[in-house]
Structures are given as structure tokens and as C-alpha cells.
Amino acid sequence: GTADIGVTGLAVMGANLARNFARNGYTVALHNRSRGRTDQLVAEHGHEGEFVATGSLEELVASLAVPRRVLIMVKAGAPVDAVIDQLVPLLEEGDIVIDAGNSHYEDTRRREAALAAQGLHFVGVGVSGGEEGALNGPAIMPGGPKESYAAVGPMLERIAAQYGGEPCCAWVGTDGAGHYVKMVHNGIEYADMQVIGEAHDLLRRVAGIEPAAQAAVFDAWNRTELSSYLIEITAEVLRQTDAATGRPLIDVIVDEAGQKGTGRWTAISGLDVGAPVAAIAESVFARSLSSQREVREIARETLVAGVDGAGVADADREQFVEDVRQALFASKLVAYAQGLDMLSAAAAEYGWSLDLGTIASLWRDGCIIRADLLDVIMTAFGGRDTDRHPEPGTRAEGQPLNLLFAPEFTRAIADALPAWRRVVGAAISAGVPVPVFSSALAYYDGLRADRLPAALIQGQRDFFGAHTYRRTDREGSFHTLWSGDRTEVDGDGVPV
Ligand code: 6PG
């Protein structure tokens, strides 16, 4: 065969990626479980480039140049395993299987190991940017063996979004690293969407600004350091009038947020690797709470607000809007800080060499969280350097231990802090839930605290379970004989 790449799974993401490859001059072999989609794609878009329509995986594989590159774009989970099982017997040593779906990184680790044992390369690739990104240039986060990047990297870089002449695509690390980075992207996406939602709620319920007027506020914010795709589309959504009712569309949409799993995985992994991704987790919980329809119905009738219900006075409205903007920015920075921090923790856990500067560079365009801010974050982490591969589990030299320690962000948060505290206070007084604004602020205050009540928790643990504690003034571990004479003993039970 002579085709450059095969794509199996031609739902909208797969079809658009296939078209993107073809539009960039590659010959693309196509396969779908039901032949109809394949023929439809060729009928509608055949003029965009070179396609080879095939009716079976055998035919697909036979149409490919060696080493064969097969990209799978099917629903994450069992369907991916099913395709791999059918594909593997048809492939030869050195061939490359690419999974471009939102697979769980543990699945990717398992599949990579299984295929490596058979001499095949398995490349788990995170792809972000939705349907349009897939067609016109997504952000691409490839993992898998470094060697296989030589065979697939150039093609992926060519179809990726370009930012300032650099592709939003670079090898991020071995086995599941690509899917992990995509997962964290989605966790940040959840938090970013939630903080925008909280800002919207405050503007409406505390400042009394109606959706159409809010659209103008978000447009204005999009010309500040908040400038981003998500702010831009927020204005679009808020501006939309429902044709059927004449009301703002936002008021017609059921307020129960769906989720397909990647945000939840991020929160779970944060717990697993011991990274405090509370703002991200809160954004997942906020979606879960929104979807508890029955509980909410009862709560609406039963649970009182306990507030006076005073909104902001006309004279204070402008200041409040600016406060919300600053609180949104500070909370968003915390979500990024938590996401990047969890990448470092995962690198240590899974032995990955993750370069946070390069990873941030991939998110500058093409993906859902694309924003001017990402270029600043990239710079704070030493810029993009696709040859910089820190020792597995360590961060690259000179990179800050936390995003908030980069001087420009330390300053930005300090500037936003008075507004941030005012907004969280006002939200709590008004009974408007701001789980991510407030959780992000708690993270910030937790980090900077001189002393945390963790000391008391250690005391309690020692009391009920003799779990011991460390002292601030001496090495070693200690235990107080709580049920005896309350003297202190060392780790060996010897009185000190
Ligand atoms: C992206 C999106 C994409 C998809 C998610 C949304 O980066 O292009 O994140 O992967 O829209 O599945 O996730 P939820 O359905 O969980 O909101």
C-alpha cells in the first residue's frame, strides 16, 4: 500500500482529523465499522485530498505504506480495546497504532505495554479543540515511545494548530503521558468553565445584570488578561435569544451540566497522586450537584437562604463587576497552578519526563483552554523547548515549584487579592455558591499560612490511633501517652 495513514472510526472527530490530514497533503485510508460513513465522507469531501475508502480493517491495513500508521478514533473504553484486538493480528513489527480519543491514561499505559511486547508501537494522543479544531488545527498531546514520534510527529505537527509559527504539538512523554496531559487540560477546562459560570451568576444575581448586557461585559473582559476562547464563546452564548420564546437562550437551557468523565478522572488522579487539585475537583462536584435534580427540587422548597437579599447599589455596580473580573482571573490562575502541580506529581508517580514549559506551549492555540495567558505561563516555565526532557519525575531546572511563585503571577494575585476577598465575601453573604472562587482562595491562603491546623489533626491522630507526630524542635517521631500519664515517648516508646 501507499497511504500515509489510516483512520478508523469516522464519527465527526475521526472524519475531521482524516480530512485535516488529507488537506495537508497526506493520503488517508478510511475505515468505519459501518461502510456508510466512509462512502459519505468520500462523497462529500473527496475533493479535499487523497482518500482511500476501505471496507474492512484488512483492507485498511493493506492500503498503508510501511511502517503502517493506524489512527483509532472511537469511543474511549472497551471500543478501543475491541479495535486494537482486531488490528494487532494484521500488523507487523514496527507498525504504529495511534489512539486519538479521550482514553484514560491507565488504559493507555496498559495498551502500550501490551503492544510493545508484540513489537508494535502504541501512541496515545490527546487531541483538543472539538470538531472545528480537529478539522482546522487542534492542540495535540502525543505520548508513547519517543522513537515512534519520529514516524508520527511530523504528520501530527502539520495538522496541529500553529501558534506564532510553532505547532501546538510536541512529544510530551512515554506511555500514558499524552492522555494524562490531555486529561489535566480537561480538568483545567472544567475549572475555567466553572469560574466563568460563577462570575456570570454573581453578575446576574448580585449585580442584576441581564444576559445580553453580560455579553458586553464578557466582550470587554476578553480584551483584558482574561482574553480566551472560553470567555469569547461565553459572550456568544449569553447574547443568544431563543427563537421559540424570545427569551435569552441561557434561561431556556436546563441548568444541569453533563460530563463525559475526563474532569472526574482529573480529580480522582489528583487524589491518587496526592496533588491538591481542589478547584478542579470543585468544578466536577459543581456539575454533579447541578445534576441532582430531585434533591435540588426538594432543597429549593425546604432549605432557606438566611440572607437579607440586598444586591449591589447602582453606584457600586461598576466596581463590583471589576472585582468579579479580578476574582475570576485569580481563581483561574489557581486552577492552572493546581493542574500543573498535579502534572509534576504524576511525573514522579509514573516516571514521566514532563516539561511544563513545552506543555503550556501546546495549549496556546487549538484547544478549548487556549488563551493569551498560556503564553505567559509557558514563559514562566522557561519557554518551549521540545528537546528539554527533565529527569523522569523531576521538573526542569529553573522552573518554579508552583505557578504562583513565578514573579508575574505572584504579583498578579497580590493585585487581585482585595477584589477576590470582597467577591467571595459578597457571594457568601448573598447566598450565591462560588465553590471554585472560594476553594481557590482557600488553596492560596492554605499555601501561604504560617501554621496550619494540620498540627491539630496530627494531635488527634496521635490521640485516637497512636499515629505519632513530628516536633518542630527535634528530629524523630513522638507519641503522647494520652490514656496514661500524658508524658511523651519517642518512636521506640522510650520516654523523652
Ligand atoms: C476538548 C474537549 C473535548 C470534549 C470533552 C468535554 O479538549 O476538545 O475537552 O475533549 O469536549 O469531552 O468533556 P465533557 O463532556 O466531560 O464536558
Boltz pocket constraint, residues with backbone or C-beta under 6 A from the ligand:
constraints:
  - pocket:
      binder: B
      contacts: [[A, 102], [A, 127], [A, 128], [A, 129], [A, 130], [A, 186], [A, 189], [A, 258], [A, 259], [A, 260], [A, 261], [A, 262], [A, 263], [A, 367], [A, 368]]
      max_distance: 6.0
